[in-house]
Amino acid sequence: MSSGLVKTNSTQVGYGRGPRHLILHKERNLALVVCEVQNFLQVYSVDNKTGHLEMKQEVPLSTVANNTGAEILIHPNG
C-alpha cells in the first residue's frame, strides 16, 4: 500500500539556516523562504514542470539580534 507521497526533488537551503516558511508567487514562478535559525530570506526560481528550485538571492532579514522571521505574506496585488 502506498502512502500517497512521492519524493520528486530536494533543495539544500544552506547549513544551519533552519527554513521555517515557504510561499509561492505563482505569477513570477518564485518561491520565498524565510529561515529562523539564521536570519535570512531566500528567493528561488521555480521550474513548474519539475518542481526544481534554484536560489537566486539570499538577503539578511533583519539586523536586530534574535529577531527572526516566522511567516511570509504576499500582498494581494502581488
PASEBA-1860 file (N, C-alpha, C; in nm, 3 decimals):
! residues 78
1> MSSGLVKT> 0.083/-0.118/0.000/0.000/0.000/0.000/0.088/0.124/0.000 ~ 0.059/0.219/-0.087/0.135/0.342/-0.100/0.088/0.446/0.001 ~ 0.181/0.529/0.049/0.146/0.636/0.142/0.085/0.754/0.069 ~ 0.096/0.756/-0.064/0.043/0.867/-0.142/0.143/0.980/-0.161 ~ 0.258/0.972/-0.095/0.361/1.074/-0.110/0.476/1.021/-0.193 ~ 0.524/1.102/-0.285/0.635/1.065/-0.369/0.737/1.178/-0.366 ~ 0.859/1.148/-0.324/0.964/1.250/-0.323/1.011/1.271/-0.466 ~ 0.998/1.393/-0.514/1.036/1.423/-0.651/1.160/1.510/-0.661
9> NSTQVGYG> 1.195/1.579/-0.553/1.307/1.672/-0.559/1.346/1.711/-0.417 ~ 1.465/1.765/-0.402/1.506/1.822/-0.273/1.594/1.943/-0.301 ~ 1.596/2.035/-0.208/1.673/2.159/-0.224/1.751/2.185/-0.096 ~ 1.879/2.212/-0.111/1.963/2.247/0.003/1.953/2.398/0.027 ~ 1.911/2.438/0.144/1.893/2.581/0.174/2.014/2.643/0.242 ~ 2.113/2.562/0.276/2.233/2.612/0.343/2.241/2.558/0.484 ~ 2.360/2.523/0.526/2.381/2.465/0.657/2.338/2.561/0.767 ~ 2.257/2.514/0.858/2.218/2.592/0.975/2.114/2.699/0.950
17> RGPRHLIL> 2.054/2.703/0.831/1.957/2.808/0.801/1.825/2.787/0.875 ~ 1.779/2.665/0.885/1.653/2.638/0.954/1.533/2.696/0.881 ~ 1.503/2.649/0.760/1.389/2.704/0.687/1.260/2.687/0.768 ~ 1.182/2.793/0.775/1.061/2.791/0.857/0.934/2.798/0.773 ~ 0.932/2.886/0.675/0.809/2.907/0.599/0.843/2.933/0.453 ~ 0.761/2.878/0.365/0.778/2.897/0.220/0.645/2.941/0.163 ~ 0.652/3.033/0.068/0.533/3.075/-0.004/0.567/3.084/-0.153 ~ 0.472/3.049/-0.237/0.492/3.054/-0.381/0.428/3.180/-0.439
25> HKERNLAL> 0.501/3.245/-0.526/0.446/3.357/-0.604/0.428/3.302/-0.744 ~ 0.308/3.252/-0.774/0.282/3.177/-0.897/0.300/3.261/-1.023 ~ 0.262/3.388/-1.021/0.273/3.471/-1.140/0.419/3.495/-1.181 ~ 0.509/3.490/-1.085/0.651/3.516/-1.115/0.737/3.390/-1.106 ~ 0.674/3.275/-1.080/0.747/3.148/-1.067/0.860/3.159/-0.964 ~ 0.825/3.213/-0.847/0.921/3.229/-0.738/0.873/3.157/-0.614 ~ 0.970/3.111/-0.536/0.945/3.059/-0.402/1.026/3.145/-0.306 ~ 0.962/3.191/-0.199/1.028/3.272/-0.097/1.033/3.189/0.031
33> VVCEVQNF> 1.153/3.181/0.088/1.174/3.100/0.208/1.231/3.190/0.317 ~ 1.167/3.188/0.434/1.221/3.260/0.549/1.286/3.156/0.641 ~ 1.407/3.188/0.688/1.481/3.098/0.777/1.474/3.153/0.919 ~ 1.471/3.062/1.017/1.457/3.109/1.154/1.581/3.089/1.240 ~ 1.668/2.997/1.205/1.787/2.975/1.287/1.893/3.080/1.252 ~ 1.918/3.097/1.123/2.000/3.207/1.074/1.905/3.299/0.999 ~ 1.915/3.425/1.023/1.814/3.523/0.985/1.825/3.565/0.837 ~ 1.771/3.481/0.746/1.779/3.510/0.604/1.644/3.493/0.536
41> LQVYSVDN> 1.627/3.566/0.427/1.518/3.545/0.332/1.583/3.496/0.204 ~ 1.533/3.385/0.151/1.588/3.328/0.028/1.483/3.334/-0.083 ~ 1.530/3.367/-0.203/1.442/3.375/-0.320/1.488/3.270/-0.420 ~ 1.395/3.185/-0.462/1.424/3.078/-0.557/1.337/3.092/-0.681 ~ 1.392/3.058/-0.797/1.308/3.041/-0.915/1.251/2.901/-0.910 ~ 1.130/2.883/-0.963/1.061/2.755/-0.959/1.042/2.704/-1.101 ~ 1.086/2.581/-1.126/1.057/2.513/-1.252/0.924/2.440/-1.232 ~ 0.820/2.490/-1.295/0.686/2.434/-1.272/0.669/2.292/-1.325
49> KTGHLEMK> 0.755/2.251/-1.416/0.745/2.114/-1.470/0.809/2.012/-1.377 ~ 0.922/2.047/-1.317/0.995/1.951/-1.234/0.985/1.978/-1.085 ~ 0.947/2.101/-1.048/0.946/2.140/-0.908/1.083/2.183/-0.856 ~ 1.183/2.183/-0.944/1.320/2.220/-0.905/1.325/2.368/-0.862 ~ 1.396/2.394/-0.753/1.417/2.530/-0.704/1.562/2.568/-0.725 ~ 1.585/2.688/-0.777/1.722/2.739/-0.794/1.732/2.872/-0.720 ~ 1.826/2.879/-0.624/1.839/3.001/-0.545/1.888/3.116/-0.634 ~ 1.816/3.228/-0.625/1.852/3.349/-0.699/1.911/3.455/-0.609
57> QEVPLSTV> 1.866/3.458/-0.483/1.911/3.562/-0.392/1.892/3.519/-0.248 ~ 1.983/3.563/-0.163/1.970/3.543/-0.018/2.007/3.674/0.048 ~ 1.917/3.727/0.129/1.941/3.855/0.195/1.913/3.843/0.344 ~ 1.987/3.918/0.426/1.957/3.921/0.569/1.816/3.974/0.590 ~ 1.743/3.913/0.679/1.605/3.952/0.703/1.595/4.071/0.798 ~ 1.686/4.077/0.895/1.683/4.184/0.994/1.823/4.201/1.052 ~ 1.855/4.321/1.091/1.985/4.345/1.155/1.973/4.343/1.307 ~ 1.853/4.322/1.358/1.830/4.318/1.503/1.859/4.178/1.554
65> ANNTGAEI> 1.942/4.167/1.657/1.977/4.037/1.715/1.853/3.966/1.768 ~ 1.849/3.835/1.746/1.740/3.750/1.795/1.602/3.790/1.741 ~ 1.600/3.851/1.625/1.474/3.890/1.562/1.460/3.812/1.432 ~ 1.403/3.692/1.440/1.395/3.605/1.323/1.256/3.605/1.263 ~ 1.249/3.564/1.136/1.122/3.561/1.065/1.037/3.441/1.104 ~ 0.908/3.454/1.086/0.817/3.344/1.117/0.726/3.312/1.000 ~ 0.700/3.409/0.913/0.600/3.391/0.809/0.629/3.487/0.695 ~ 0.585/3.451/0.576/0.594/3.538/0.460/0.453/3.558/0.407
73> LIHPNG> 0.419/3.682/0.377/0.289/3.714/0.318/0.312/3.788/0.189 ~ 0.231/3.761/0.089/0.236/3.834/-0.037/0.113/3.922/-0.046 ~ 0.134/4.049/-0.073/0.023/4.142/-0.085/-0.071/4.096/-0.198 ~ -0.201/4.114/-0.182/-0.296/4.067/-0.283/-0.269/4.117/-0.426 ~ -0.204/4.233/-0.441/-0.174/4.279/-0.577/-0.043/4.223/-0.631 ~ 0.018/4.130/-0.554/0.138/4.061/-0.600/0.266/4.130/-0.564
END
